[in-house]
Amino acid sequence: MNKAIEIMQSQHLNDTQFGEVFQHTSEKISKFLLFIIIPVMACFSWLMSFKKRKYFYDNFIFSIEANSFFILWGFLILPLLLQFLKLIFPALANWSDLQMLIPIISVFIIYLIFASKRFFQFKWWYSILYSLLFTFTLAIFIQYIYKFLLFYIIIHLI
């Protein structure tokens, strides 16, 4: 927080201007920083599936596929689908972020269950457990570590 105040004072920015500079910089950096999610989730996958796939490379590929599906579903397919459905059902226009999160996570978990069952040849119960833990780990990583790193990098780039 002190670094932000120092930047605002040194560059003579008010809160609104600092927010705009921060937003402009974060739009560029956040997309590149998404690449750190893949090896972290591959490590988690490797730890959970060591007996099935001993090579990290296999887990890295699975992590790329899972995270690509998450981004594709959550940020492209579902919003396009909702825009189409809003034409038919105008009540969907008032969905909150939490209401959007439920279908995103639900479909992602279902995808992971089938993908992990097929890729790792897990039993159904372990595939469900793996999918829930993978999703939980991804959410915790994004919420705390990714956002902290993004904030830290952007503050030092301004």
C-alpha positions in Angstrom: 0.0 0.0 0.0 2.9 2.4 0.8 4.3 1.7 -2.7 1.0 2.8 -4.3 0.9 6.0 -2.2 4.6 6.7 -3.2 3.7 6.2 -6.9 0.7 8.5 -6.6 2.7 11.2 -5.0 5.7 11.0 -7.3 3.6 11.0 -10.5 1.1 13.5 -9.1 -1.9 11.1 -9.6 -5.2 11.1 -7.8 -7.1 7.9 -7.0 -9.0 7.9 -10.3 -6.0 8.4 -12.4 -4.0 5.8 -10.5 -6.8 3.3 -11.0 -6.9 4.0 -14.7 -3.1 3.5 -15.0 -3.3 0.4 -12.9 -6.2 -1.0 -15.0 -4.4 -0.2 -18.3 -1.2 -1.9 -17.2 -3.0 -4.9 -15.6 -4.9 -5.7 -18.9 -1.6 -6.4 -20.6 0.2 -8.3 -17.8 -2.6 -10.4 -16.6 -2.8 -12.4 -19.9 0.8 -13.3 -19.8 0.7 -14.1 -16.1 -1.9 -16.8 -16.9 0.9 -19.0 -18.1 2.1 -19.5 -14.5 -1.1 -21.4 -13.7 -0.2 -24.2 -16.0 3.0 -25.5 -14.3 1.4 -25.0 -10.8 -1.6 -27.1 -11.7 0.6 -29.6 -13.5 2.5 -30.1 -10.2 -0.7 -30.7 -8.4 -1.8 -33.1 -11.1 1.5 -34.9 -11.0 1.2 -35.3 -7.2 -2.3 -36.7 -7.5 -1.6 -39.1 -10.3 1.9 -40.2 -9.8 1.1 -43.9 -9.9 -0.8 -43.5 -13.2 1.4 -41.1 -15.1 4.9 -40.8 -13.7 6.2 -38.2 -16.2 5.6 -34.6 -15.5 5.1 -33.9 -19.2 1.9 -35.9 -19.3 0.5 -33.9 -16.4 1.7 -30.6 -18.0 -0.3 -31.5 -21.2 -3.4 -32.4 -19.1 -3.0 -29.1 -17.2 -2.9 -27.1 -20.5 -6.0 -28.8 -21.7 -7.9 -28.4 -18.4 -7.0 -24.7 -18.1 -7.7 -24.0 -21.8 -11.2 -25.5 -21.3 -11.7 -23.4 -18.2 -10.8 -20.2 -20.0 -12.7 -21.2 -23.2 -15.9 -22.2 -21.3 -15.8 -19.5 -18.7 -14.8 -16.5 -20.8 -16.1 -17.3 -24.3 -18.7 -20.0 -24.6 -20.8 -19.3 -21.6 -20.9 -15.5 -22.0 -21.9 -16.0 -25.7 -24.5 -18.5 -24.7 -25.9 -16.2 -22.1 -26.1 -13.3 -24.5 -28.2 -15.5 -26.8 -30.4 -16.7 -23.9 -30.9 -13.1 -22.8 -32.8 -12.5 -26.0 -35.2 -15.3 -25.2 -35.3 -14.9 -21.4 -34.7 -11.3 -20.4 -34.5 -12.2 -16.7 -31.0 -13.6 -17.3 -29.7 -10.1 -17.7 -29.7 -9.7 -13.9 -27.4 -12.6 -13.1 -24.8 -11.8 -10.4 -21.2 -12.9 -10.4 -22.1 -15.8 -8.0 -24.8 -17.0 -10.3 -22.4 -17.0 -13.2 -19.8 -18.8 -11.1 -22.1 -21.8 -10.5 -22.4 -23.0 -14.2 -18.7 -22.2 -14.9 -17.5 -24.4 -12.0 -20.1 -27.1 -12.5 -19.3 -27.6 -16.2 -15.6 -27.4 -15.4 -15.9 -30.1 -12.7 -17.9 -32.4 -15.0 -15.4 -31.9 -17.8 -12.5 -32.7 -15.4 -14.3 -35.9 -14.1 -14.6 -37.3 -17.7 -11.2 -36.0 -18.8 -9.3 -37.4 -15.8 -11.1 -40.7 -16.0 -10.1 -41.0 -19.7 -6.6 -39.6 -19.4 -5.4 -41.1 -16.2 -7.8 -44.1 -16.2 -8.8 -43.3 -12.6 -11.7 -45.1 -10.9 -14.9 -43.0 -10.9 -14.7 -42.1 -7.2 -11.0 -41.0 -7.6 -11.8 -39.0 -10.7 -14.5 -37.1 -8.9 -12.2 -36.5 -5.9 -9.4 -35.4 -8.3 -11.7 -33.0 -10.1 -13.0 -31.4 -7.0 -9.5 -31.0 -5.6 -8.1 -29.7 -8.9 -10.9 -27.1 -9.1 -10.4 -26.1 -5.4 -6.6 -25.8 -5.9 -7.1 -23.7 -9.1 -9.5 -21.4 -7.3 -7.3 -20.9 -4.3 -4.2 -20.3 -6.6 -6.1 -17.8 -8.7 -7.7 -16.0 -5.8 -4.6 -15.6 -3.6 -1.3 -16.2 -5.4 -2.1 -15.2 -9.0 -3.8 -12.0 -7.9 -1.1 -11.1 -5.5 1.6 -11.7 -8.1 -0.4 -9.6 -10.6 -0.7 -6.7 -8.1 2.9 -6.9 -7.1 4.2 -6.9 -10.7 1.9 -4.1 -11.8 2.8 -1.9 -8.8 6.4 -2.2 -9.7 5.8 -1.5 -13.4 3.9 1.7 -12.9 
